[in-house]
Amino acid sequence: MADRLATFCSILQRSVEVCDALSALYQPDAALNWANQTLMETANVRMAFADRLVEPDLDLEETSIIVRLISHYLDGHWADYIDLPKPDPAKHEQVLQLHAALQSLMEEVAPINIALRAERQAQQASGKLDVGPDVRKAVEKWLASGVNEEKLKAAMQRPDFQQTFLRLVVADKGLYQQHVILDDYTAIPGVSRQLYVSNSLPQLPVAASNLGVADKDLDLPADKAQTFTGSAKLVKLKPGDKLYRVANDPANDPFGHRGSYWTRTPPTGLAGVIGGTALMPEWNNYEKVYEFTVPEPGPGVPEYHAWEGPAASQPVSNYYQEKQANGYCLAGGDNQLFLPDKLTRPTNFRLPRHQRYFPTQLIADRLVAFCSILQRSVEVCDALSVLYAPDAALDWADRTLKQTANTRMGLADRLAKPNLDLEEAGIIVSLISHYLDTHWADYIDLPKPDLAKREQVLQLHATFQSLMEEIYPIGLELYNERQAQQTGDK
């Protein structure tokens, strides 16, 4: 164990050093928005490594997190210094070398992770549980995350608690999976109190050629046919169509955004995700809402097709046999789309210009709307920066660029860690309002006004104003809730 820990710490130390080298590489280009964002992401990854180096805790979860951190970082930056107005082949080569070093470090973690997983599985198979500080620590963590204390206490009184405890430990999708383990279905939105009865299509493949598309790679596999009820039709998606998917945070699951199941509308609540599209808690932790925009077909970019139809019902769990006929189920019935692997696996599918995601907490309507406002506000700032950049040699334009960057940072920081309350909504309104008040005369009050740029400024300011007005009803709801709470406390 000591040798393993020393190796793990060495991997963490060398990962920090690679991050430092990457930061030094990107730093000269920090004025570019994409490079500045990459610097922030690199700093966040470095912090994750450094924090674990200070207090190393060698277990299955920690090694898995390191693998996912590195994998997510590599997945997000493979095209750096290629996809630019003017590519920089020399810097791209340096990026590739440093990425290769990170890949190698990730591969060093793999055997440690495999050994820890084997030990965990052996412990689970034996049913033996060492009661001590680690158990108490785990219980405290679960209770803090939202596990029902009464349900946990009741489980502790049952003869099979050791098995239940080990299930809770290995529940890698988090809180909602743990609710299933403890049969706490009132805490899971969308679960129906009725016996699960399969209503799926037959477990048979469906050929795309049956629907007029001569491409075997677009066939509906037999196991995927079972996720539909009634019928599933192969449809051609139009460029510009937007699809949505609820999945794991890419920091924890680098492949969450490349999944096959999507909807045409963003989620309006967690009940619709779990119940309407029958998305089991053991498949997903519901941390992110991904939005994918279908691109124009062209070189290397295929035409997009999807199988579309109502979702079949599901049991609350496939992992735990006794829960498949326990009087609860996920009813399904909402429309879903299945995109074959041919479309979701290539790199074109995950290019940033085609896909983005919104951080969420329980996928609440208001939070999704708030994150959408933040995302679009960041995009307005990016467009304003592009507009002002050619005039950066002028003092007033340089100041405006810096103020725009500061506003963008204020918005992006809140998008990275959204905390929707009355104060945060007020801060966003103040940020946008202050910016508009300060820059209303840009490109007019000059020795030689630029009316064309002035018109572009007005259009972007109008978009900003509209986004600010979208916050007002959210802020009003939060204010009314605050008032009601204060009244109730008196």
Secondary structure in CASP SS format (residue, H / E / C, confidence):
PFRMAT SS
TARGET T0000
AUTHOR 0000-0000-0000
METHOD secondary structure of the structure
MODEL  1
M C 1.00
A H 1.00
D H 1.00
R H 1.00
L H 1.00
A H 1.00
T H 1.00
F H 1.00
C H 1.00
S H 1.00
I H 1.00
L H 1.00
Q H 1.00
R H 1.00
S H 1.00
V H 1.00
E H 1.00
V H 1.00
C H 1.00
D H 1.00
A H 1.00
L H 1.00
S H 1.00
A H 1.00
L H 1.00
Y H 1.00
Q H 1.00
P H 1.00
D H 1.00
A C 1.00
A C 1.00
L C 1.00
N H 1.00
W H 1.00
A H 1.00
N H 1.00
Q H 1.00
T H 1.00
L H 1.00
M H 1.00
E H 1.00
T H 1.00
A H 1.00
N H 1.00
V H 1.00
R H 1.00
M H 1.00
A H 1.00
F H 1.00
A H 1.00
D H 1.00
R H 1.00
L H 1.00
V H 1.00
E C 1.00
P C 1.00
D C 1.00
L C 1.00
D C 1.00
L H 1.00
E H 1.00
E H 1.00
T H 1.00
S H 1.00
I H 1.00
I H 1.00
V H 1.00
R H 1.00
L H 1.00
I H 1.00
S H 1.00
H H 1.00
Y H 1.00
L H 1.00
D H 1.00
G H 1.00
H H 1.00
W C 1.00
A C 1.00
D C 1.00
Y C 1.00
I C 1.00
D C 1.00
L C 1.00
P C 1.00
K C 1.00
P C 1.00
D C 1.00
P H 1.00
A H 1.00
K H 1.00
H H 1.00
E H 1.00
Q H 1.00
V H 1.00
L H 1.00
Q H 1.00
L H 1.00
H H 1.00
A H 1.00
A H 1.00
L H 1.00
Q H 1.00
S H 1.00
L H 1.00
M H 1.00
E H 1.00
E H 1.00
V H 1.00
A H 1.00
P H 1.00
I H 1.00
N H 1.00
I H 1.00
A H 1.00
L H 1.00
R H 1.00
A H 1.00
E H 1.00
R H 1.00
Q H 1.00
A H 1.00
Q H 1.00
Q H 1.00
A H 1.00
S H 1.00
G C 1.00
K C 1.00
L C 1.00
D C 1.00
V C 1.00
G C 1.00
P H 1.00
D H 1.00
V H 1.00
R H 1.00
K H 1.00
A H 1.00
V H 1.00
E H 1.00
K H 1.00
W H 1.00
L H 1.00
A H 1.00
S H 1.00
G C 1.00
V C 1.00
N C 1.00
E H 1.00
E H 1.00
K H 1.00
L H 1.00
K H 1.00
A H 1.00
A H 1.00
M H 1.00
Q C 1.00
R C 1.00
P C 1.00
D C 1.00
F H 1.00
Q H 1.00
Q H 1.00
T H 1.00
F H 1.00
L H 1.00
R H 1.00
L H 1.00
V H 1.00
V C 1.00
A C 1.00
D C 1.00
K C 1.00
G C 1.00
L H 1.00
Y H 1.00
Q H 1.00
Q H 1.00
H H 1.00
V H 1.00
I H 1.00
L C 1.00
D C 1.00
D C 1.00
Y H 1.00
T H 1.00
A H 1.00
I C 1.00
P C 1.00
G C 1.00
V C 1.00
S E 1.00
R C 1.00
Q C 1.00
L C 1.00
Y C 1.00
V C 1.00
S C 1.00
N C 1.00
S C 1.00
L C 1.00
P C 1.00
Q C 1.00
L C 1.00
P C 1.00
V E 1.00
A C 1.00
A H 1.00
S H 1.00
N H 1.00
L H 1.00
G C 1.00
V C 1.00
A C 1.00
D C 1.00
K H 1.00
D H 1.00
L H 1.00
D C 1.00
L E 1.00
P C 1.00
A H 1.00
D H 1.00
K H 1.00
A H 1.00
Q C 1.00
T C 1.00
F E 1.00
T C 1.00
G C 1.00
S C 1.00
A C 1.00
K E 1.00
L E 1.00
V E 1.00
K E 1.00
L C 1.00
K C 1.00
P C 1.00
G C 1.00
D C 1.00
K E 1.00
L E 1.00
Y E 1.00
R E 1.00
V E 1.00
A E 1.00
N C 1.00
D C 1.00
P C 1.00
A C 1.00
N C 1.00
D C 1.00
P C 1.00
F C 1.00
G H 1.00
H H 1.00
R H 1.00
G C 1.00
S C 1.00
Y E 1.00
W E 1.00
T E 1.00
R C 1.00
T C 1.00
P C 1.00
P C 1.00
T C 1.00
G C 1.00
L H 1.00
A H 1.00
G H 1.00
V H 1.00
I H 1.00
G H 1.00
G H 1.00
T C 1.00
A C 1.00
L C 1.00
M C 1.00
P C 1.00
E C 1.00
W C 1.00
N C 1.00
N C 1.00
Y C 1.00
E C 1.00
K E 1.00
V E 1.00
Y E 1.00
E E 1.00
F E 1.00
T E 1.00
V C 1.00
P C 1.00
E C 1.00
P C 1.00
G E 1.00
P C 1.00
G C 1.00
V E 1.00
P C 1.00
E C 1.00
Y C 1.00
H E 1.00
A E 1.00
W E 1.00
E E 1.00
G E 1.00
P E 1.00
A E 1.00
A C 1.00
S C 1.00
Q E 1.00
P E 1.00
V C 1.00
S C 1.00
N C 1.00
Y C 1.00
Y C 1.00
Q H 1.00
E H 1.00
K H 1.00
Q C 1.00
A C 1.00
N C 1.00
G C 1.00
Y C 1.00
C E 1.00
L E 1.00
A C 1.00
G C 1.00
G C 1.00
D C 1.00
N E 1.00
Q E 1.00
L E 1.00
F E 1.00
L C 1.00
P C 1.00
D H 1.00
K H 1.00
L H 1.00
T H 1.00
R C 1.00
P C 1.00
T H 1.00
N H 1.00
F H 1.00
R H 1.00
L C 1.00
P C 1.00
R C 1.00
H C 1.00
Q E 1.00
R E 1.00
Y E 1.00
F E 1.00
P E 1.00
T C 1.00
Q C 1.00
L C 1.00
I C 1.00
A C 1.00
D H 1.00
R H 1.00
L H 1.00
V H 1.00
A H 1.00
F H 1.00
C H 1.00
S H 1.00
I H 1.00
L H 1.00
Q H 1.00
R H 1.00
S H 1.00
V H 1.00
E H 1.00
V H 1.00
C H 1.00
D H 1.00
A H 1.00
L H 1.00
S H 1.00
V H 1.00
L H 1.00
Y H 1.00
A H 1.00
P H 1.00
D H 1.00
A C 1.00
A C 1.00
L C 1.00
D H 1.00
W H 1.00
A H 1.00
D H 1.00
R H 1.00
T H 1.00
L H 1.00
K H 1.00
Q H 1.00
T H 1.00
A H 1.00
N H 1.00
T H 1.00
R H 1.00
M H 1.00
G H 1.00
L H 1.00
A H 1.00
D H 1.00
R H 1.00
L H 1.00
A H 1.00
K C 1.00
P C 1.00
N C 1.00
L C 1.00
D C 1.00
L H 1.00
E H 1.00
E H 1.00
A H 1.00
G H 1.00
I H 1.00
I H 1.00
V H 1.00
S H 1.00
L H 1.00
I H 1.00
S H 1.00
H H 1.00
Y H 1.00
L H 1.00
D H 1.00
T H 1.00
H C 1.00
W C 1.00
A C 1.00
D C 1.00
Y C 1.00
I C 1.00
D C 1.00
L C 1.00
P C 1.00
K C 1.00
P C 1.00
D C 1.00
L H 1.00
A H 1.00
K H 1.00
R H 1.00
E H 1.00
Q H 1.00
V H 1.00
L H 1.00
Q H 1.00
L H 1.00
H H 1.00
A H 1.00
T H 1.00
F H 1.00
Q H 1.00
S H 1.00
L H 1.00
M H 1.00
E H 1.00
E H 1.00
I H 1.00
Y H 1.00
P H 1.00
I H 1.00
G H 1.00
L H 1.00
E H 1.00
L H 1.00
Y H 1.00
N H 1.00
E H 1.00
R H 1.00
Q H 1.00
A H 1.00
Q H 1.00
Q H 1.00
T H 1.00
G H 1.00
D H 1.00
K C 1.00
END
